Amino acid sequence: HASAGGIGTFTDPITIAVGHSIINGKDILDYAAGTKFYFPALRKYFIVEDTCGDGGSPQNGPCHTGHNGLPWLDAWVGGEGASATNVYTCENKITGEHTVIQNPSSKYIVVPGAVFNGVCSDIFTETATTI
């Protein structure tokens, strides 16, 4: 995408940002651009299109170091035209440790649309790890 977006289908996944390191002046992503993930609880596909973490040593921040040894995937949630409070509430509701499938097939069930599209998408009900 030219900017963050997507509707969560296999062919139009939602943008995620991942941690990165700057080593010898080179920006090295934790996951290669174009890597796809499927979030079962949201029933949406996501794709690496951006980085999270700023400054000269982003490898020292939470986007790169993750949480409890798990990777940090920063998802675009949408919410254009919605109140900042409602979008923030949705973001807080989905933030945590969840099952994701890296490099998924196209066979998974999808509910197209932004994560926040007036209401928060079907929300995670479990704590799990990356598959």
N, C-alpha and C positions, 0 to 999 in steps of 0.2 A: 504494500500500500504506500501511496505517496505520503500519507499521514496515518496515524493510528486509526484502526477501523476493523471491519470484517463483521460477518454475521454468524460465524461459528460453524459453517459447513466445511466439508473437506476441501472444496474448491475455493472457498472464501473464508479462511480461518481468521480468528480475531488476533490482533497484534499482542505479543508479549515482549517485554523487555527483560533481559537477563544480565547478570553480573558480568564484569569484564576486568581484565588486568591491562596495565600499560607496562610493557617490558621492552627495554631498549627502544622506546619511542613507538612501539607497535601496539595497537589495540587488539587484544586477544579475547574473544568472547568465550564465556563458559560453555555455551552451546552455539554451534555454527548458525549463521543467518540461514533461514529457511527450514530449520528443524521444526517439525510439527509435534504437537502434544494433543492428547484428548483428555478432557476432564470429565470423567463419568458422571459425577454428581451434577454438573452443569449441562451435560449432554451437548458439549460444544468442542470444536477443534480450535487450537491456537497455533500461532506460528511466530518464531523468533524474527523480529524485524527491528529491534531497538536495543539499546543498552540502558541499564540503570546504574547509578553511582556516578559521582562527579569528582572533579579535582584531578590532581596529578597522580594519585595512587588509589584508584577506585577499588583495587584488590583488598584494601584494608577496611572496606565498608560492608554493611550487611547484605547488599545485593550480591556480592561475590562470596562472602563467607557463609551465607545461608543461615539456617536456624536449626540447632540441634543436629548438625551434620547433614541436613537436607538442603537441596538447592532452593534458591529464591527465584520464583517466576512472577514477574510483575505484569499483571493482565490489564489491558484496556477494558474499561467497564461501560463506556458510553455515558448516557445521561444528558445529552444535549437538550437544553430547554427545561430541564428538571432543576429543582432546588438543590443547592449544594448540600444541604442537610440530608435530603433523601439519598443522594448519591453516596455521601460519606457513610450513612447508615448501612447501605448495601455493601460498600467496600469493607466495612468492619465485620459484617456478617459472614463474608466469604474468606476473610484473611485467616490463615492457619495452615496446618499440615493436612494435606489431602492426597488421595490417590490420583496420579496422572499416568498416562501411558505415553511413552516417548516413541516417536516414529510409528504411529498407529496405522492400521489399514483404514480403508474408507468404509468399513462395514458397520460402524457404530451409529446408534440412534442419535439424531440431532434435533434440537429445538432451535431453529434459526432466530437470530436477533442478537442485539447487544446484551451483555450481562445485565445491565440496568437499562430497561426500556419502559420506563414508567413505574415498573415494579422490579424487584430483584428476582433474577432467574431462580429456578429450583435450586435451593441452597444445600450445600454439603451437609451430610448427616453423620460423617465418620471421621476418624483420625486415621491416617494411613501414610504410606510412603510412595515414593516414585517407583514405578515398575520398569 
